[in-house]
Amino acid sequence: MQDILPTYFAPDELDRLRKMEGMKLVRVTYTVWRNVAKKDDVYEALDWIELYMDKAKLSLGVNESQTGLVVKDFNFALEQTRIIQQFRGQVVIEQVDMSESSVWKHLIGQEVLSMGLMSPY
């Protein structure tokens, strides 16, 4: 069995996470990737989670090695165009507002009090 390599946030990503302290969460969206080539067997995957704060937006996605998360700028319109061109319409992405979902509803309007890291060990 091969061990999973640890993945860490880069210093600039940690800085962006810490800057969320004191801000209020106002909206959450998921960007869902769908392979629609086979109508009877559609494949879906969560690609990005965007946290809209009262003063900023934080985008979380999987890193290239698929071993952890990254924090970076995400532009839905540009990504949608890239996906359409690359996959010729067989793959689409959709942005879904998850603010009213049971996962996020109770957090909307709440202030981020602190951003910390926990060791998995």
Phi, psi and chi 1 to 4 in degrees:
 res  aa     phi    psi   chi1   chi2   chi3   chi4
   1 MET       -  129.8 -175.7  170.7  148.1      -
   2 GLN   -89.8  134.0 -174.1  178.7   14.6      -
   3 ASP   -71.5  146.1  -69.8  -27.0      -      -
   4 ILE   -80.0  129.6  -65.1  175.6      -      -
   5 LEU   -69.3  136.2  -62.8  173.6      -      -
   6 PRO   -67.9  145.2   22.5  -28.6      -      -
   7 THR  -124.5  136.4  -59.4      -      -      -
   8 TYR  -124.0  151.4  -54.9   97.4      -      -
   9 PHE   -70.2  141.5  -74.8  116.0      -      -
  10 ALA   -72.7  158.1      -      -      -      -
  11 PRO   -53.9  -39.4  -28.3   35.8      -      -
  12 ASP   -68.5  -31.7   64.8  -49.0      -      -
  13 GLU   -68.8  -42.2  -67.1  174.2  -48.2      -
  14 LEU   -61.1  -39.4  -69.4  172.8      -      -
  15 ASP   -62.3  -43.5 -174.8   50.5      -      -
  16 ARG   -64.8  -38.4  -70.4  178.6   73.5  176.9
  17 LEU   -63.5  -46.0  -72.8  167.1      -      -
  18 ARG   -65.4  -29.4  -72.9 -172.0 -171.9  109.7
  19 LYS   -68.3  -12.3  -74.9 -179.0  179.4  177.0
  20 MET   -75.2  -17.3  -62.9  -65.2  113.5      -
  21 GLU   -58.7  132.1  -68.4  177.9   -4.4      -
  22 GLY    88.8   -8.8      -      -      -      -
  23 MET   -93.0  156.5  -66.6 -174.1 -165.7      -
  24 LYS  -102.6  140.4  -71.2 -175.4 -179.3  179.6
  25 LEU   -78.8  124.3 -178.2   63.8      -      -
  26 VAL  -113.7  -21.2  -63.9      -      -      -
  27 ARG  -164.0  149.5 -177.7  176.2  171.3 -140.9
  28 VAL  -133.4  130.0  177.7      -      -      -
  29 THR  -124.4  148.8   62.8      -      -      -
  30 TYR  -111.7  138.6  -70.9    0.9      -      -
  31 THR  -103.4  118.5  -61.8      -      -      -
  32 VAL  -106.5  131.4  178.3      -      -      -
  33 TRP   -97.7  126.1 -170.3   91.5      -      -
  34 ARG  -127.5  127.7  -71.3 -168.6  175.2  121.7
  35 ASN   -91.7  108.3 -177.5  -24.3      -      -
  36 VAL  -105.3   15.9  -65.4      -      -      -
  37 ALA   -62.0  -37.3      -      -      -      -
  38 LYS  -110.1  109.1  -64.3 -180.0 -177.8  177.3
  39 LYS   -60.5  -30.6  -61.4  -67.4 -177.8 -158.9
  40 ASP   -91.5   -1.9   57.4  -21.0      -      -
  41 ASP  -145.9   65.3 -171.3   25.1      -      -
  42 VAL   -77.3  131.0  174.7      -      -      -
  43 TYR  -100.4  132.1  171.8   79.9      -      -
  44 GLU  -125.0  147.2  -67.6 -176.1  -21.5      -
  45 ALA  -147.5  141.3      -      -      -      -
  46 LEU   -76.2  125.1  176.4   60.3      -      -
  47 ASP  -104.4  -46.2 -160.4   20.5      -      -
  48 TRP  -138.9  147.1  -73.0   92.3      -      -
  49 ILE  -118.2  125.7  -62.8  174.9      -      -
  50 GLU  -114.7  125.2  -67.8 -176.1  -74.9      -
  51 LEU  -103.7  113.6  -54.5  175.2      -      -
  52 TYR   -93.5  116.3  -67.9   81.6      -      -
  53 MET   -99.2  172.5  -47.8  -55.1  -79.7      -
  54 ASP   -68.4  -17.4   54.9  -10.8      -      -
  55 LYS  -128.3   -0.5  -60.0  173.7 -171.4  165.4
  56 ALA  -165.1  175.1      -      -      -      -
  57 LYS  -129.2  138.7  178.4  179.6   81.7  167.3
  58 LEU  -120.9  124.4 -176.1   71.7      -      -
  59 SER  -109.7  127.4  -58.8      -      -      -
  60 LEU  -118.3  129.3  -60.7  167.0      -      -
  61 GLY  -142.9  172.3      -      -      -      -
  62 VAL   -78.6  144.8   68.1      -      -      -
  63 ASN   -75.8  172.7   63.6   13.8      -      -
  64 GLU   -64.6  -31.8  -71.5 -167.9   28.8      -
  65 SER   -84.6   -2.3   63.2      -      -      -
  66 GLN    58.0   38.4  -62.6 -176.1   -8.0      -
  67 THR  -114.7   -1.4   58.4      -      -      -
  68 GLY  -175.7 -172.6      -      -      -      -
  69 LEU   -99.6  157.1  -64.4  175.9      -      -
  70 VAL  -126.6  152.7  -67.2      -      -      -
  71 VAL  -113.6  117.7  177.3      -      -      -
  72 LYS  -157.8  173.2   65.8 -179.7 -172.4  178.5
  73 ASP   -72.2  136.2  -66.3  -37.7      -      -
  74 PHE  -130.8  127.1  175.1   72.9      -      -
  75 ASN  -115.8  105.7 -177.4  -47.5      -      -
  76 PHE   -57.3  -45.9  177.4   78.7      -      -
  77 ALA   -61.9  -43.0      -      -      -      -
  78 LEU   -66.7  -41.3  -71.4  176.4      -      -
  79 GLU   -66.6  -38.4 -176.3   67.5    6.5      -
  80 GLN   -62.0  -44.9 -172.7  175.1   40.6      -
  81 THR   -62.1  -43.8  -60.1      -      -      -
  82 ARG   -62.2  -43.6 -174.5 -173.0   72.6   77.1
  83 ILE   -65.7  -43.1  -66.5  -68.0      -      -
  84 ILE   -60.5  -45.2  -71.7  169.6      -      -
  85 GLN   -67.3  -43.7  -69.4  172.4  -10.7      -
  86 GLN   -68.2  -40.9 -177.9  177.7   -6.9      -
  87 PHE  -107.6    6.2  -65.5  100.6      -      -
  88 ARG    50.7   43.9  -64.2 -174.4  179.1  101.9
  89 GLY    83.1   -4.2      -      -      -      -
  90 GLN   -81.8  -15.6  -65.7 -166.1   18.8      -
  91 VAL  -126.4  134.5  172.9      -      -      -
  92 VAL  -128.7  156.2  -63.8      -      -      -
  93 ILE  -122.2  145.7   61.1  172.1      -      -
  94 GLU  -131.9  144.0  -65.4  178.2    1.7      -
  95 GLN  -102.0  124.0 -159.7  166.0   38.7      -
  96 VAL  -117.5  125.9 -179.1      -      -      -
  97 ASP   -75.5  117.0 -169.9  -22.7      -      -
  98 MET  -105.2    9.1  -63.2  -61.9  -67.8      -
  99 SER   -56.9  -33.7  -56.5      -      -      -
 100 GLU   -94.0    3.9  -68.1  -64.9  -43.1      -
 101 SER   -72.7  159.2   72.4      -      -      -
 102 SER   -62.6  -24.2   60.1      -      -      -
 103 VAL   -70.9  -38.9  174.5      -      -      -
 104 TRP  -110.7  -22.1  -64.4  103.7      -      -
 105 LYS   -51.0  -44.5 -174.0  176.0 -176.5  175.1
 106 HIS   -73.4   -9.8   65.9  -73.2      -      -
 107 LEU   -98.7  -17.9  -62.6  171.5      -      -
 108 ILE   -63.1  131.0  -59.6  -60.7      -      -
 109 GLY    89.1   -6.7      -      -      -      -
 110 GLN   -87.7  147.7  -61.7  -64.3  -47.3      -
 111 GLU   -87.5  140.3 -178.4  178.8  -29.0      -
 112 VAL   -77.8  114.2  175.5      -      -      -
 113 LEU   -80.9  -40.4  -60.1  176.6      -      -
 114 SER  -158.7  154.9   67.0      -      -      -
 115 MET  -120.7  118.9 -142.5   27.8  114.2      -
 116 GLY  -134.6  170.6      -      -      -      -
 117 LEU  -118.7  144.1  -62.0  176.6      -      -
 118 MET  -121.5  139.3  -64.3  172.8   44.5      -
 119 SER   -80.2  136.8  172.1      -      -      -
 120 PRO   -76.3   -0.4   27.3  -32.8      -      -
 121 TYR  -109.1      -  -51.9  105.2      -      -
